[in-house]
Amino acid sequence: MKKFLSAPFLLGVGTRIGSQIIAFVLVMIASRYLGLTAFGTYALAWAAAVVANTFVFTGLYQAVLRSDDADREMDQLFYLMLGVGLVGSTIIAGAGLLAPGAVGAALLAIAPIPTLQSLPAWNEARLVQSGRVRSASAYTLAAEASALGVALVGFRHGMGIGSLIAARYGAVLVAAVLTTALSPRLPRLRRVPGTARRSLRTALPLWATASVGMFSNYGADLMLGIFLNPAAVGAYRGGARIAMTASDVVVQPLMMLTWARFSRLERNGELSRLGAAWHETISFSVALIWPVMASVALLSRDLVLTLFNETWLAAAGVVSILAIARSFQSFSVLLEPTMICSGRPGVQLRIRAIGAAILLVALLVLGRHGGEMAAIAQLLTGLCVALLALHAMLGQLGLGPHAALAAMRPGAGLTLACIAVIIATRELRADWPGPQGLGLTVALLALVWVGIMALFLRKGILVLPAA
């Protein structure tokens, strides 16, 4: 039991759940102090920072994990990460100078964040590379807690969206201090010939994929901001936050462990074991993501009323549609580590590019008409990308369709059980509207899910992911 509870994935999920809960509470608190226009202004600025931060935590981050001579190349990789952060900060600052009014001011205020993120990203990558996945997961909880504290102080002093911006600086500062304490080494000025060339071979396809992924995640915000207004962005982002939080809680720790495991197999010349590792990971992924997303989709109205208020009720439809769209991540989540580590980076890049093209067309046709239509565009894109990714991965690993079907069965059973619980507790939520009925339903769902998962793990039907 001690080994089970201390497994890297469970610890990663635990810290991620805590971090996401704190981040979600921050949005709930902001909804009490800010209108949709002000929140949408911050959401647009923070979307730009998230995109830039993703490039810092992607590409060169995986180059650290894949390095065959990490001790010699580590220092130069930090300065490459720092350069990526500086580019992102410069672009955001330039956009801030061009954007009008409050949106421009928010962009300028948030611009330094990507540069500051380079040190936590470098430290985290070194922790994962050395097998300290638990440490790499745990610090985010303290960082988000500090952000919540900073925001609360700011709101009480009437700082408006400045409270949310200051919170992001607080999180970065705490992350930098904690990750440096966990791995006490500062980068030195040292150049190793060939490091940049080798690292860029890993980074470039991942950056291209990240560009597509960021457009997929935040293209709707930009489209609503262009064709409608910041208030529309605020409503969409508020609803999307529920679906994104529910999926990111399990996807992010799973991705961290998957990259560590697949990279280790690649370094050790054990590519023949990728197929088995893929099957175990995707089975666990489906068993996690499908039940959660199905529950969120069916309970979207109750979630919006409980977590926000009646003025945000229009977001319920966005939550349901995006939850279904996010369920397709259980297939596409392994595309990058599978293709990169098996020597086929171009495949995942083409698939993500096709997905971006589909999303662009869908958003231009549907997204300009409101949040729910933008969510439908995400749903259509997610389905297409999942099918293409599944076909490519099965072909690369030499697996047949039966392998995918076998991987889905445990998760499908869990999902049906969760749907049955939600249907059976419909009258309970009607008799006890609000937090009481929803809380009891969620508690019962958790008991059913944990019980069935424990049975599957005990019988060997599912295997707990490990680095």
Summary of the structure (lengths in Angstrom):
residues: 467
radius of gyration: 21.5
end to end distance: 18.7
largest distance: 69.3
contacts: 1686
relative contact order: 0.11
helix: 85%
strand: 0%
